[in-house]
Every structure is written in structure tokens, then in C-alpha cells.
């Protein structure tokens, strides 16, 4: 990680710069003698951690922390403070500053504090990446990704079946054909899917086909009859009935207003189907 030391006292900056930062995984250390200089460095460089004096000319440490928060920078802030400013440091903690250090500073304490903040920053980044990955899966046009996101936590067998359905929903698949493939009775398969997901086999299959139909209506200009086949429905009349029941309009009407329509995930379509029951 990279570190920025911002303090108007040269002795403190020089002392900070002399510490064995590489021993805890800090590769590059920048310095700023006031808050405005620190802000410029934040604009130009990738900075993982700032150690900033709470009181500086031009821009205070608290104002730097507010800048980091306002622009959602992926940067952790540690404030340096004297005992008289301790209440400011406590307020800063509540405003998402990672930590503070009281002057006078001991090298060992500085390295331990920064090391702890590095671990917390890595944890925060990991959590953000997990959330981002799930959000990407939820919005993905790939139905397999959506299944993994929306039905995470179901048993492995049921997940395998749903993934197979996501790969073959455009084909003429039925509860019986899937049951034969997995050597289950149709009744057992139906109960398992309902128990694990909260939805019936036909609801999940139709939601996959409708999700594909919505994407085709927004992205493709094929005729409705062909679109019906491409999304897995074999009967155009049945397709129109299922579509209108879920979305409250015909496929043609949906296409006319495609610019105002949002993409629908499997989960959102399942919720619409449940609402209309």
C-alpha cells in the first residue's frame, strides 16, 4: 500500500519518513506540509492511507477526511492530535476516520496503528468487492449468474438443476424431463425446488424465459412470434398471456415503451408472478 504523511512540522514529517515502512507492507510514502498540498497529492496519486495532523494551514485534517468521504476515495484516514484536540479526534472517528494517534508519537505505536488500519482497509475492500460481485451477478444478462446470486444458500443438487435449466430453458424441457435426467420422481423434484427456492418449477422456468424475452424486446427487433420461440415458449398465445400477467402489458406494448422499461432479473420477475397470483 501507499501512504501520505501530512503535517506542517518538518520534524514530524522527517521522523515519519524515516520509519521502516516496508516492514509492514508500505511501498511508497508521500509527504505534504499542509492540507492543500495533501489534497493535490490525493488528486494525482493513489493513496491508501493518510496520516494527517488535525490542525494544518490551508486545510485541516478533518477537512481532508471530509474530502475523502465526499468523493468516496478508497483511502483510510488516521489523524494526529494533541490531547487538547482529543474531542475533535473522537468526532472524526464518528465521521468514518479510521483511527487517531496522540502526540508525542512513538515509532512502534505508529507502525502498529498503521498495520491495524491496513488490515481493516483490506477487509473493507474485500466486503465491497463481494457486494459488487453480487450486484454484477444480479444485473447480469447471464441467467446462470443470476441463479447463483438470487438462490445462493440452496443445496448443491438444487443449484445444479437450476443451472441446467438456465442453460436449456429455450429447449422443450419439462418437470418430467428434468426428473428423468436426475433420476427423481416428478413429485419429489417439484417439492425439492419449492422447498429450496420458495417457487415452483414452472414459475422459475417461466421467469427464465420471460427474462430472455424482455432482453430480446429491448435489444432485438425480431418479430414477436420468432421472439417467442427464441425465449423458449412454444405457443405464442400462451407466451402473450404469461407476459401480460407478469408485466401488465403485451410484448408489443412493452417494446414500444422499451426506453422507459427497466431490465428485469429472474428474481424481479418471480416477485411479479407471485404478486399477480
Buried (B, 14 or more C-beta within 10 A) or exposed (E): BBBBBBBBEEEBBEBBEEBEBEEBEBEBBBBBBBBBBBBEBBEEEEBBBBBBBBBBEBBBBBBBBBBBBEEEBEBBBBBBBBEEBEEBBEEBBEEEBBBBBBEEBEEEEBBEBBEBBBEEBEEEEEEEEEEEEBEEBBEBEEBBBBBBBBBEEBEEEBBEBBBBBBEBBBEEBEBEEBBEEEEBEBEEBBEBBBEBBEBBBBBBBBBBBBBBBBBBBBEEEEEBEEBBBBBBBEEBEEBBEBBBBBBEBBBEEBBEEEEEBEEBBBBBBBBBBEEEE
